[in-house]
Amino acid sequence: MPAALAFPGLEKAVSSDDFPRRETLDDPAEWTGFSRPVAGRDGWWESYLSISGMYCAACSLTVEQVLCGLQGVEGVQVNGATATARLLWQAGVSRPSDWLRTLQGAGYGALPAGDMLSAAPRLQAQRLLLWRWLVAGFCMMQVMMYATPAYLAAPGEITPDMQALLRWASWVLTLPVVLFSCTPFFSSALRDLRHRRIGMDVPVALGILIAFGASSVATFDPASRWGAEVWYDSVTMFVFFLLSGRLLEQRLRDRTAGSLEALMRRLPASVERQDADGRFERVAVRRLVVGDLIRVLPGEVIPADGSVTVGESRVDEALLTGESAPLRRAPGSTVIAGSHNLTGLLLIQVACAGPDTRYAGIVALMEQASVQKPQLAQMADRIASPFLLLVLLASAGAAVWWWPVDPAHALGVAVAVLIVTCPCALSLATPAATLAAAGALARQGVMVRRLQALESCAAVDTVVFDKTGTLTEDRMKVVHTLTPSGVDPDAMGRLAAALANHSLHPLSRAIADSYSASDVVLTGVEEVAGCGMQARVDRAPGLLLLGSTGFCGMPAGDRQARGPQVHLADESGWLASFELDEALRPGAAAAVLALGQLGCRVQLLSGDQRNAVNQLGRRAGISSCFGEHSPEDKLDHMRGLQQQGQRVAMVGDGMNDGPVLALANVSIAMGQAVPLAQAKADFVVLGGQLSAVPALVQMARRTRSIVRQNLAWAALYNAVCVPLAVLGVMPPWLAGLGMAASSLLVVLNSARLARAPKRI
């Protein structure tokens, strides 16, 4: 997914002339551009390559086998849908140049994944594919115009001379399609045959060559036994629709990889850094270290994690956290690499740079997900070659069967079988849908760590939330205000906030954050350690008190609450009591309600006291609450749910919930509370919005539905069309139209998932 897309013709852009560039990749200084060290394994690296020349499931398996055979390479994962390879290798034993050289020997091109974002070959390949498609489309329209009289005219209505002229015109117009537009199919098929394997383009190329060759013989020698029929319209139509499918696949991959591509392009190449003399000079971002002071102008992207020292601005973090509204950042505020400075100049002290930033963790997550394949896609890789071999045998068998009846018709049947059985739709059914869903979720701030988890998430019927750090924020909040009869609670809250603003105590800060302070003038403000705050209001006699029960002169045990309580009083007596509790995350109750609407049971599981857990559960709308659970108790609770046949998704902070997250069928970590590279979860919600949880379940179910539709269509198409082609009922032009239409339908159906999921 790091913009690693397969493009017809890209293999030419990465040719043998690239050997000088290839050798420079062996320099360890170059490795950080496309690799990262493996934690806990000295000398081992994880690298990503963008592979060109892959057009089918069999290609993925071939690339894996080729790279796994190299010394020092321990593991290889290849995702054919994104044309990305992930390698685990040992420095000093294996070299990047060996990978590229071996892949070229196997007929594939490769570039370091990071290079693909700015490399000219990618854009060149895109333009070349578009030109091939345009040439095929133009020639197809003209050939169809010349072929129409043959279908509509009555026998003998067209003279032999006119028929010959139409055939010659069609031959001339089909020639550019075969020589130019079909080049990717022929080169891929030739490469596969040279290495004694059968790829998806082998039957495609054979069908095109047989149809064009037989039609050419009929054109040059109309009196021969092949002269009864030509298939120029079938050839051009098939090529046009097949290229249309690949063009749409390319656009879908662009949309799917768009989030990561935007992320990897997000960081600037340089930034202004303050030197020892206090002047600012522009340096490369990779030279930043912790403690540097950098200047970020309006419109620039922040290149490192840090804190604002001078300036105030609005910062866009939508691509990193899913938060759509720009956020205010002032001195003391933290900023993250990859966010966009919108309005003001900021001086930022660097806290994390390079691979230690949160931005780098997000990119690492998406890179890991990009090379994974769902189980159905893995099965498609394994059966691709045997299936294609059966296709060739079926075509040869059909030709042998029909040859005694009519050799010309036998060739037409063979071509139809070769074309109609091409498993493009079947190979695209699962990866196209899962990658489109992953891209849509990424744009909403949900990182998919395992594509297989989308299949599990679709079956979830129980969602278990942790309390602290998941349903709640790391601060207190006023949840209830009590006042004497006839006294306005809001007015008392504003008065208390005016006094609380003078204290840094957590309970005082909670009151100050919950109410807008009134404009009363306070004098003689004093904080009494361990008791509370006192002050005088204007020139009024007596003191205004804010604090504990004893400090405010209230009887012990009066107005007891289940959580912390702060009282407000003056010389006349009690004015208000403020009950505080952990601040519930915004949208928590709405997320719980949405999960219920999706048919999911919701539970709250925590190690806190039962009363506190039950109270918070009521506020969030959760009826099944379990408190005082140790980590072992949580594991036992999860096992009990699974033994009852429930499919459980666990939502935690990713830190102290590690064991129960690992045991759950689906694990979701709130990304703000954990280093992303260490989050042992299937999904990571970057911005902490709980509304992402029901949106994730909804998207997973949509993805499952789309995959089933795709597979059902592919199976129905083959069940209907293959027998018709073998029986000679389906002509080659209809076979080409059917095969291309099935692939287009699968791609377009999957593209519906690329739209961002609606937050329920």
N, C-alpha and C positions, 0 to 999 in steps of 0.2 A: 503493500500500500504506500510506501514512500514514493508516490508518483511513479511507481514501477508498472508501466503499462506495456503490453505487447503490441507492437506496430508492424504491420507488413512492410518490409523494406528496411527496417532498422538495422538488420544484420549487415547491410551494405555500408551503413554509417560507421559500424564498428568492425573494421576490416584488419587485414594483416598489417596495414600501415600504422596500426595503433601500438606496435610493439614497444617503441620508446616510452610511451605513456604507461604501458603495462608494467615495465620494469620499475618505474618510479613508485608503484604501489607497494613494492617490497620494502620501502623506507618506512620504519616505524613512525616517523613524524607524519606520514600520510594516513595512518590507520584511523585516527580519530575522526576523519571525515566520513567514514562509513562503518566504523567498528566501535566497540566498547569492551573494556576488560570484563571478564566473567568474575563476579564476586566470589571470593573463597577459593579460587583456583588460579594460582600464580602461573603466568605464562599462557593462559588460555584466553581467547578472544571470541566475541560474537560479531559476525559481519553480515552485511546485507548487500545483495547484488540484484540488479535489474536485468532480467533475462529477455532477450529478443529472439524471435523465431519460434515461439511456442504458440500452437494453434489448437491444441486438443489435450484431453486428459492424459493420453499416452505420453505426450511430451514431458509433463510434470514428472512422471515416474522415471523417464529416461534421464532427465537432468539430475534427479536425486541419485540414481544409480551411478552416473558418471562421476559426480563429485564425491560420493561416499567411498569410491575406490581409491581416492588420493590418500597418500600417507599424511598423517597428522590431522586429518579431518574426522571428527568423531560423530557429528550428527548434521544432517541436512534436511531442511523442510522447504518444500517448493509449493507455492500457491499459483496454479495456472491461471486463475481468474485475475490475479493482479500481476502475474509474471515476476514474482519476487522470490528470491532464494535466501534463506537464513543458514549460515554455516557456523558451526562450533569447531574451532581449530586451535592448534598449539603452535605458538610462535617458535621459530627455530627449526621446526620439523616441516611445516607447510608454509607455502608462500602464495600471496594473492595472484602473482603473475602466473603461477601454475594453474590456478583455477580457470583463468581467462583463456589460457592456451589450450587446456583440456576441453573446455566448452566449445571453443572454435573448431577443434578437431572433431567434435561430435556434431557440428553443424549449427551451433547456437552462438549468438553474440551476447556480450555481457558488459556492464558498466557498474562501478560502485553506485549504490543506490542514491547517495547524495548528489552525485554528478548529474543524474537524470533530470533534476529540477531545472537546471540552467543549460543543459547540453543542447547544442544545435541539432544533433541527430533526432531528438524526439520531435521537434517541430517539423523537421524535414520529412520524417516518416508520416506525420499527420497529414501534411500537404500532399505527399505522394499517394497515400491511400485515397484522399479526396479526389485527386486527379484520375486514379484508376476507376473510381466509382462513376465519375462524370463521363468518362469515355465510354464505359460499359452502358450507361443509361442512354446516352445519345445514340450509340450504334444500335441498341436494342429497339428504340422507337422506330428507327429507319428500317431495320430488318423486319419488324412486325408489320410495317406498312407494306413491304414487298411480299410478305408471306400471306397477307390477308386474302388476295385473290385465289390462292390455291385452296383455301378453306371454304370460300364462298361460291366459287364458280362451279357450274355444272360440268360433268365430264365432256371433254371436247370443246368447251367454250374458250379455253385459252390455247392459242397455237403453240406448237413446240418451240418456235423461235422466241416468242414472248416469254415462255416458261424458262428457256435457257437464259434470257436476258435478266429476268428477275433473280435467278439463281446466282448468276455471276455478280450482280449488284450486291446480293446478300453475302456472298463469299468475301468480296472486297471489304464490306463493312464489318464482317465478323473477324477478319484478320487482326485489326488493332486490338480487339477484345482478347483474342487468344495470345497475341504476342506481348501485350502491355498489361492489360487488366488482370490476366490470369497468372502473371509471373509469380506472385506469392504462393499460389497453390502448387505450381510446378516445382519451384525451388524447394518448398517444404517436402513435397512428395519424393523428389530426387534425393534429398538429404536422408529421409527415412529409409528409402530402399538401399541407399549406399551403406547404411549402418545396419541393414538386415532387420528392420523393424517396420511395423505398419502403423502409420499415423492417420489422423482423420482426413488429411488432404490426399492420401493415396487413392481411395475410391473416387474422390472428387476429380482429381487430375485425370484418372483413367476414363471416367465418364465423359469429361470434356474432350479428351483426345480422340476417343472412339467416335463420338458423335461428330466432331469436326472432320476427322479423317474420312469417315464413311460419306459424309455430305460432300467433301471435296472430290472424292472419287465419282460420286453421282453427278457432280457439276462438270468435271472434266470429261467424263465418259457416260453420257446419259443412256447409252444403249446397253451398258453392262447390267448384270443382275442386281447391282446396288443402286441403279439409277432411278428407281421408282419414287424415292422419298429423300428429302434433305431435312436437317434439324438445326439449321442456323438460328432460327427463332428460339429453339429450346436452349441452345448454348448461350446466347446473349442474355436471355431472360434469367437463366440459372445463375450466371456470373453476376449479373446486376443485383439480383436479390441476395445472393450470398455475400457480396461486398456491402450491401445495405445492412445486413445483419452485423457484420464485423464493424461497420462504422458506428452503428448504434451501441454495440458492445464497448467500443472505444469511448463514446460519450458517457455511457454509464460508468465506466471505470474512472473517467475524469471527475464525475460527480461524487463517486464513492471515495476516491483518493483526494478529493478537493480539500477536505478538512485538514488532513495531514500535510498536503502540499502547501496550503496557506500557512500552516504552523511552521514548516521548515523554511519557508521564505520569510517568515515573520521577523526574525532577528536581523538587525542591520549589520552591514559588514564592518562598520566603524562607529566610534562614539567619541565625544569630547571628554577628556579626562584631565583633572587638575594635576599639574606637575609640582615639583618641590618649590618653585618660585611663585606658586599661586595662579599661574596662567593655565589656560585650557588649551590642550592640543589634541588633535584627532588621532586616535590609535585604533588598531584592529580590536574587535570585540574579544577575540580569543586571548588577548594580552591582559584582560582585566583580572584583578585578584581581589580577595576580600580586603576591605578597608579603603579601596579607591573611592574617590569622590568624582562622580560623573555629572555632566550637564545634559539634560534631555530637553530639546526644544519642542514647542507645540507642533503636532503632526508627526513626530518621530516615535519609534517603537522603543520601549524600555528594554535594554539588552541583558539585564541581570536582576536577580532578586536583591532587594535592599529596603532601606527606609528613607523617607523624604526628610531632608535637613532644612531646605529653604524652598519656598514657593508653594503655590496652591494650584490645583488643576482638576479637571475631570478626566478619568482614565477608563478606557473601554477594555474590559476583560472578557467580552462575550465569547471569543474563540477559545478561551482557556477554561472558563467556568460555566458558560451558558447563561451568565447574568446579562440580560439584554440592555439594562439601563446603565449609562456611564456612572462611575462611582467617584465621589469626591475624595481627593487625596491632599492632605495638608502636612505640615511638619509633624513628624512622629508616626505618620501612617506608613504601612508597609506596601510595597509594590512588587509585582512579579514580572519576571522576564516574559516578553512576548505581548504584554499589554500595551495599548496604544494611548500615548499622551495626547489629549485633544485640545486643551484650551490654554494652559499656562506653562511657563518655564519651570522646571524642577531641577534641584540639586539633590542627588541621591547618593547615599553611602552604600557601597556594595556589600551585601551580606553573603551571597552565594553567586558563583559565576561558573560558566561552562557546564560540564556534566552534572554539577551539584544543584542546579536550579530546578525549580518545579517544572519549568517548561521542558527541560531535558527529560524529566521523568515522564511527562505526557507523551512526548515523541517516542520514547522507548516503549511505552505501552502499546501505542498504535503500530509500531514496527513489529512487535511480537505478534500482535493479532493478525497482521497482514499476511503472515506466512502460514497461518493455521488453516486447516481445511475441515469442514464438517464431516461427520462420518459417512454421509451419503456421497459426498464428493470424493472421499478416499476410496470408497467402493467403486465409484465410476472410474477412477484412475486404474484400479486393478483389472477391471473387466474390459477396458477400452480396446486393448490390442486383440484379445480373443474375439471380441464382438466384431471388430473390423475384419478379421480373418474370415469369420463366418459370412460377412457381407460379400467379400470377394468370391468365396466358394458358392454362395447363393446366386451371384450374378453369372458365374461361369456355368453353373448347373442349369439356370434358366436359358442361357444361350444354347447349350447343348440340346436341351429339350426342344426348343423351337427351330433349331437349324434345319432339320429335314423338311419342315413345313415351308419355311421361307427364310433364307439367310439374312435378308435385309431386315425383316421383322425381328429375327433373333437378336441382331445387333441393337435394335431399338429397345427390346426388352432388357438386354444386359445393361444398357445405359440407364434405363429407368430404374432398375434395381440398385445399381451403384449409387445413383443420386438420391433416391428416396430413402434408402436405409442409412444415410449419413447421420451419425448420432449427435449432431450439433445441439439439438434441443435438449436431449437427455443430459449431456455434459454441462450445459449452462443452467439447468433447472435449479440446483441448490446453490452453487457459489454466487451466481448473479443476484439471487434474492438476499442471501446472508450478507454479502458485501454492501449492497444498497442499504440494508437496514443498519449495518454498522456505521456507514457514513452519515446517515441521518441522525443516529444517536450521538455521534461525535459532535455534530454541529449543535447539539443541545447540551453539551457538557457531560455526556455519559461515555466513558471509555470502555470499549469491549476488549477484555483481555483474552477471552477464549471464544472463538466463533461457535464452537460446539455448544457453549452455554446458552445460546439463543434457542436451541432445540429444547433444552431442559427447562428454560424459563417459561416457555409456552405452556408447559404442563403444570406449572406451579398452582397449587390451590390453597396454600397457607403461607403467610408472610409473618415472620417473627422479627420484631424490632428490639434492639438494645435501647436502654434509656439514655444514660449519660453520654453526651457527644453525638448521639444519633437523633433521638427525638428532641433532645434539649440542646441549648447552647451553653457556652461556658460562662454564664453570668446569671444573676438572680433577677427577678422581675416581680413587681407588685401584681398579685392576682386577685386581691379583694380588698376593698376599703370599707371600714365600718365607722359610722359617725352617729352622734346623738340624733334623735328625731328632730327634723326641721333644719339640720345643718347640711349644706351642700358638700358632698364628698369631693367634687372636683376642686372647689375653692380651697378645701383643707389640703388637698394634694398639692396644689400650686404653692400654698404657704409652706408646707413641709419641704418641697423641692427647693424653695429659696434658701432655707436653712441648710438642707443637705448638700447644696452646691459648695459649701465651705469645708466639706470633709472628703477624705479619700477612702473612708471605710466602705467595704463592698455593699453593705446594706444601704448606706447613704447614697452611693452611686446608683443603686437600683432604683431608689425613689426619685433621684434627680433625672434618671433616664426615662422614668414612667410618666412624669408630669412636666409641663412647661412652668418654670418658676414664675411666681407672681412678682410684680414690680414694687413690692413693699421695701422700705428702707430698714435694714437691720443694723443695729449697733451693738457693740460689746459682744461680738460673736466669739464663743469659746467652746472648745471641744474638751469634754471631760473623759479622760481615758477609761475605757471599759464601760462607760455609762451612756454617753450620747452628746448632743449639741444643745447649747443654750444661747439666747440672744434677746435683745430688746427690739420691739417693733416700733419704729418711729419714736414718739415721745411717750408711748403708753407705759403705764406703770407695770411692774412685774416682768417676769421672764417668760419667754416662749421656749418650751422644752421639746426635744425630739430624741427619743432613745428607748431604753428598756423600761420594763414595768415598774421596777423600783425607782428608777430615776425620775419618772413622770408622776410618782406618787400614787400609783394605782395598786389596789389590793392584789396580792399574789393569787394566782389561779383565776383572776377575772378575765373574761374574754379570751379564753385559751384558743390557740390555733394549732393545726397539725404541722405547720412549718414555722420558720422564723417570723417574728412579729415586732414591729416598731410602732411606738405610740407618739402622739402629738398632744401636748397639754399646755395650758397657761395657768395663770394664778386662779382662774375661776374653776379649773378642773379639766377633765378629759375632753379633747376635741375630736380625735380620730385615732384609728388603729389600722395599720397597713400590714396585711398578710403577704408574705413573700414566698416564692418558690422558684425552682429552676425555670429559666425562660424557655418556653416551648418554641421550637423552630417555627418560623412563619410557614404556613401552609400545611402543618402537620395534620390538623384535623381534616382538612380537605383531602389530603393524600389518603388518610385512613378511609374516609367516606368513598373515595374513588375506587380503592381496592375492593371494598365491599360491593360496589356496583359491578365490578369485574368478576364477582363470585368467589373472592378470596377471603378466607378466614384470617383475622389479624390478631396477633398476640404480642404482649410486652413482656420481655424477659430481662431481669436485672439482678444485680447483687445487692442493691440497696434495700432498705427496710420496706416491709410489705405496705405499711400505711402510705409512705411516700410514693411507692410505685403505683398503688391503687389510685391515689389522688391524681397523679400525672396521667394515668390511663383514662380516667374520667374526662379530664380536660381535652385529651386527644380523641376521645370517642372510642377507646378500646375497652372492651368488657372483660377479655381474658388476660389478666395481669398476674405475673408470677415474680415475687420478690425474694430476697435473701437466698439467691441461688449462687453457689460457688461455681468456678469454671467446670468442675466435675459434674455439678448438678445440671448445668446448662447442657453439657454433652448428653447426660442421661435423658433430659427432657427432649432433646432433638432426636435421639434414638427412639424414644417412645412414640413421637409423632410419625417417624418414618415406618416403624413397625405396624402402625395403624393404617399404612398405605397412603399417607399424605406426602405430597411433593412440596418440600419446604424451601422457601427462600429466606435467608438470614440477612438482615440489614444491620451492620455494625460499624464501629469506627475504624476497624482494621488493625487495632493495636492489641487491646486486651481480649478481643473477640476472636483471635486467630484460630484456636482449636475448633470452636463451634462453627466458624465460617468455613473451615476446611471440611467439616462433616456434612454441612447442608448440601442439598441438591443444587442450589444456586446461591452464590454468595455475592453480596453487594456491599461495598465499602464507601463510606462518606469520605471523599478524598481530602478534605481540608484537615483531617486529623491524623494523617499517616503519610510517611514518605512513599511516593507512588511505586518506586521500584521494589518496595518490600510488602506492598499490599497483597495479601494472599486472598484475592477475591476474583470472581469472574468478571465483575463490572465495578467500575469506580465512578462515583458521582462527584465530579470535580468541584462544582459550586456549592454543594451541600443542600440543594433544593430537594426536599422530600417529594415534591410533585413529580420528580423524575422516576420514582419507583413505579407508580401505576402506569406512567407513560412507557417505561421499559417493558412491563408485563404486556401491555397492549401491543407494543411494537413486535414483541416476540410472537405473540399469537397471530398477528397479521403476517409475519414472516412465515410461520408454519403453514398458514392458509395458502399463501402465495406459492410456497414450495410444493405443496400438495397439488395445487392447480397445475403448476408447471409439469410435475411428474405425470399427472393424470393425462394432460394433453399430449405429452411425448409418447406415453404408452398407447393412448387411443390412436394417435397418428400412425404409429408403426403397425398397430394391429389391423388397421383398415387399409393403409396404403401398400404395405409390403405384399400381401397376397394379390392385390390388384395389379401391382407391377409384375410379379412373377407370372400371373395368368395372361399377361400381355394386354390387359384392359387399359392400363394407364400409360399414355404416351410420354416420351421424355420431357416435353415442355411442361406437362402437368406435374410430373415428378419433381422437376426443378422448382416449380412454383410452390408445390406443397412443402418441400423441404425448407426452402427459404422462408416461407410463411410461418412454419412451425418455430423456427429459430427467432424470427422477428417477434412472434407472439410471446415467447418466453422472455425475451429481453424487455419488451415493452411492459409486460406484466410485472416483472421484477422492478422496473424503473419506478413503478408507483410507490415503492417503499422508500425511494430516495427523498421523498418529501419528509420534512421534519415531523416527528410524532407530536400530536396535539397533547399539550399538558391538560390532563383532566381536572 
